[in-house]
Amino acid sequence: MKNIKYQLRYALPVWFVLVVTSLLPDNRIAIRIRGTLVALFLPNKPKKLSVGRDVTLLGIDKLFVGKNVYFAKGTWVNALGTVTIGNDVLLSPYVVIASSVHGFSGKDFLSPSSFKKIDIQDGVWIASHSTITSGVNIGFGSLVSANSTVIKNVPELSMVSGVPAVFVRKLVK
């Protein structure tokens, strides 16, 4: 019953909005329209949400988004373990945010998954093709360079880069 309620309240409406609006070009107006419609179905109904084409949202009932957030083309968010995104956050094209870890017991690839919360604070920019793994906190005003994989917490006002992402330098306010 809980799964049916989730499908009717979150998954199907968001899927419908994303499919119908995928016919629109990826320009500023269409991205804002898509974001406004998706925001209606998110738990905290964020303001000024912008959503590019081909965005995938899983666990929508556990996805909490601040105001003025941009999900660029191809962004993939798995919020099954809860994802909180602060205000003024930019998720560049093809960013992956995965709050679950697929289980593997040696022989069985269908082992149970584990879920951990991801917290992305205000003013963060995650550059394209980066991956944020479960249990990570990205501090205020930080920058994750392109093609990086974040596997541990990022302090505020920091630039991280690489696989796995390592501290590069402190950013100025």
Beta strands, then each sheet from edge to edge (+ up, - down):
strand 1: 50-51
strand 2: 56-58
strand 3: 63-65
strand 4: 70-71
strand 5: 76-78
strand 6: 83-85
strand 7: 90-91
strand 8: 96-98
strand 9: 100-101
strand 10: 114-115
strand 11: 118-120
strand 12: 125-126
strand 13: 131-132
strand 14: 137-138
strand 15: 143-144
strand 16: 149-150
strand 17: 158-161
strand 18: 166-170
sheet 1: 1+ 4+ 7+ 12+ 15+ 17+ 18-
sheet 2: 2+ 5+ 8+ 13+ 16+
sheet 3: 3+ 6+ 11+ 14+
sheet 4: 9+ 10-
end
